[in-house]
Amino acid sequence: MPEPLSAEDEARFLKMAEENPEMTCGEAPVEILELASSEAEPTPFMEEYFAVGHAEFLAVKHGRRINLPKNLMDRAILVLWTRAGILHTAHIMGQESPDANVGFFDDEGLY
């Protein structure tokens, strides 16, 4: 099980999600992938991380802010978190994920 993130690391990762919403799955931080695969459900930090990244991704994609209803954001968080755990498995097995070039905060095709 990974060490919990410090408050400084959490802030750094949240800023990264906000400033880099178009990062690909292959560019996702290993620490985030490891955290996603270490819990049975998303932690409050993981929920905030994926919510920030997904909201920024949608803003870039649509050219404006999109205010998703809570139930849709919750679904996006869950599928993005699940994919992050799968990406971590591929990483530790030394395999490239077929999603390596897909947007890390893009939930299209995950439902």
N, C-alpha and C positions, 0 to 999 in steps of 0.2 A: 504494500500500500504506500502511495507517495506521501511525502511530508506535506502537511497543509501549507498553503501559500501564505506569505506574510501580507499584511495590509498594503505594503508598497508594491509587492508583486501583483496582487489583485488589481490595484490601480493601474499598473503598467499594462496588464493584459486588457483591461477594459478600454484604456486609451488606444491600444493597438487595434481592438475590434472596431472602435469608433472611427479611427483614422485610416484603416485598411480593410473596408468591407468587401473589397473585391479579391482578397487573397484566395488562392486556390486551396483545395484540400491538401495538396502536396506541400504547400507553404505553411500549413497550420503548425503552431508551436507544439512540440512533443509534450511539453508539460500539460497543456490543455487536453491533449489526447489521452494522456495517462490519467489525469483527473477524471475525465469522462468515463473511463473504463473501470475506475476503482470503486464506484458507488452503485447501489442498486437503483437509484433514481437521481435526477439532477439535484445538486446542492443549490442553495440560494445563490452562491456565486456563479455557478454554471448557468442558472436561469438568467441572471443579469447579463452575463457575458454573451450568451446566444441571443438574448433580446436586443441588446445594444447592437451587436453585429448584424442581426437580421434587419432591424429597423433601418440602419444605415445602408445596408445592401439594397433594400427596397427603395430608399430615397435616391440612390444612384441609378438604379434600374429605371425608375419611373420619372426621374427628374424633379421630384417633389416629395415632401414628407407624406407618408402613408400611415394613418392611424388605424392599425388593425384592431378589430374587436379582441378582447382578452382571450376568448376561446381559440381564436385562430393563432394568436401569438403563442399561447400555451402549446398548441399542436406543433407549431414550427420549432419551438424550443426542444420539444421531445424528440422530433425526428432528427434535428441537427445534432443533439447530444448523442443519440443512438448511433448516427453515422460516425461521430468522433470516436466512440468506443470501437467501432469496426475498423476505423483507420488505425487506431492504436494496435489492434491485433495484427493487422498487416505489417505495421512498422516493426513490431517485435519479432515477427516471423521473417523479416527481411524481404517482404514482397511489396511490389508497387501496387497500390490500389487502382482499380479501374476508374475511380473518381479523382485521381490525382490532379487532373486539370479542370475539375468542376469547382465552382465557387463554394468556399467553405460555409458561407452564410446563406447560400441559395437552397431553398427547400423544394424547388421544383423537381418533380419526379420521385420524391421520397415517400409519398402517401400510397 
